[in-house]
């Protein structure tokens, strides 16, 4: 019998108008873990413990969040554009440090 002692983070991105043709980069503990496109999910195996999570697109990004995972735990995180297409100019200039939002479920 094999036991799984790792943890998994599943990143989900709904479809939407803003950034729909671009993928968001997902960073776990400062290293790129993959990309997630509109309407897709990304599963990232991680070790149990505390992790820093961030998403980026070009020079824009999310605020960093921390999650603490137990062995065998699966955590879901939704990624979305914070401002939408209507506020795009403001978002990529003044709002670039909170352009994306990470929401743990």
N, C-alpha and C positions, 0 to 999 in steps of 0.2 A: 504494500500500500504506500502511495506517495502522498506526502503532505505538502501543501503550498503555504509557505511562510511569508511570501511577499505580499505586497498590496498593489492596488490598481487605481489609477485616476482616469476617469472617463470624461473627456471634454466634449461638449455638445454645442453646436452652433446652429441656430434656427436660420431659415432662409429669410431674406429681407432685401430691401432695395439698396441700402447703404453697403458698400464693399462687396456686393454679391459676386463679382467676378474675381475677387482677390482672396487669397487664403491668409488666415492669421497664423503667425508663428507662436508656438507654445514653448515656454521656457520653464524648466523645473530645476531649481537650485542653480540658476544662472546658465544652464546648458540647454541648447535647443533640443526639444523632445519630439518635435514633429510639427505638421501643419494641419489646420482644420478649415475646410471650405464651407461655404453656405450650405446648410442642410445636412452636414456630415457630422461624424463623431471621430474622436481620436482616443484610443486606449493606450495608456502609458503605464507599464509596470514600474513600480518603485519599491524601494526598501521600506519597511515599517519605520515610523518616526516622523519627525518634523520636516516639512518641505516648504520652500518658497516658490510660489507659482506666479507667473507673469505671462501676458500675451502681448504681441507686438504686430504692427503692420507699418512698414517703412519707419519713419521717425516717431510715430505715435505708439502709445502703449496703454496698458492697464496699470492700475495701482497694484503693487505686489501684495498678495495675500499669503498667509501661512496656514497650512493644514497639518494636523497630526494624525497619522494613520496607524492603526493597530495591525498586527500580522493577520493576513487574510482579508482585510477590509477593502471594500470598493467604495470610492467617493466619486460623485458626479459633480461636475462644474460646468455651468452654462457660460458661454462667452457671447457678448453682444456689443454692438456699436452703441455707445452711450448716448450720442446726440442725434443720430439719424442723418439723412441726407439734407434736411432743411437747414441745419446748422453746420454744414461741412466746412465752410471757410473758417468760422470761429474755432471749430473742433481741431483742425489741423494746425492752428497757430497757438492761440492761448490755451486751448483745452487738450493739447497733445499728450499731456501726462495722465490724462484720465479719459482718453478717446475710446478705450474699450473697458467693459465692465465684466468682472468675473464674479459669478454668483454660485456659491456652493449650495447644493440641495441636501 
